[in-house]
């Protein structure tokens, strides 16, 4: 069950959903500015996740006393992409619909984070870091004036998101495998021989 939920946060699903969201946002000039800002924020968050994974896979760097090795990418992407997906589908300008759309997206992201813990893919601290980072992207986006799609278009938005979800669900992006494979080589380029004898930087409580 947890794996099935976890799949909802995989980059193989959330990144295509993000592309669809950007495509719908760019229907107007205001939406294009929002889409650009959201894309920059999302890419920045992904780079932070990637950096944390490279540091751990390449050198073993971690914060031991809170059991933190890397930021959960599934949780970060889920808390950034799913709220936007529901906002485009459900938000019609009314505050209660906006809150419902955001709440639904955040609830799904939270459930995905829980699944990552129970699936033993991440620790609680790693999931909290991913959830906070992704939600920060969403909160910063909500400070902008989100363009409202015409009511007649919302069924098409929902249909496109559902179609992408149906095709992408269950697939797994090979990002983590590439990080695990190439991070030690990258770290070796900085004067380290391999992950085994690399200088591990572990933060311990005094």
Phi, psi and omega in degrees: 000315182295325178295321179298320177289318181301326180299337179291344179254001182294143180300333178296338177257312187290326179292316173299323176297319179298320179297317178297317178299316179298319180299318179289323180296326186282013177290341180227166180295316178298316179296326179294322178294319178295318180298319179296314181297315181297319180298317180296315179298318182294317178296319178299317178295321178296323178295321177296317177298313180299320179297317180296323180289320179295318180299318181287313182293329183272327186231351184079013182296131181201166174250098193293322189287348171243012177056048182248122178247317185203161177282137179289112180291321178303312183292321179297310181297320181297316183283350176261324188267316183297318176301319178296319180301316180286328177297315180295329184275322191250332188289125180237016179103340178277139185299322182291326178289324177295316179296320180295318180296313179297315181299320179295315180296318180292322179297318178296317179298320179296317179296322177296319177299316177300320181295327179293328177288312182291334176278359178061029176273332182215159174274171179299317181296324180291322178291318178299319178298315179294318180297317181294317181295313179295321179292329176298319176301315181295315181296317179296325178291322183291347176286347178267165176275100181291131178289140179265126177284144177304147182304323183295337182272341187299323175299325179289323176298310180299319180296319180293320179293319178293322179296313178298318180299318181296321181281326187269338184298137178093347176273156183232124177292137184279027185293311183297320179298320179293321179296314180298326184281317190260343181300315177299325178292320178295318179295325178297331178293344178260022174095011178259145182280311177195177184294330184292314183259013178291152178284108182276126178262104182244126181270116182244148176291142180278000000 
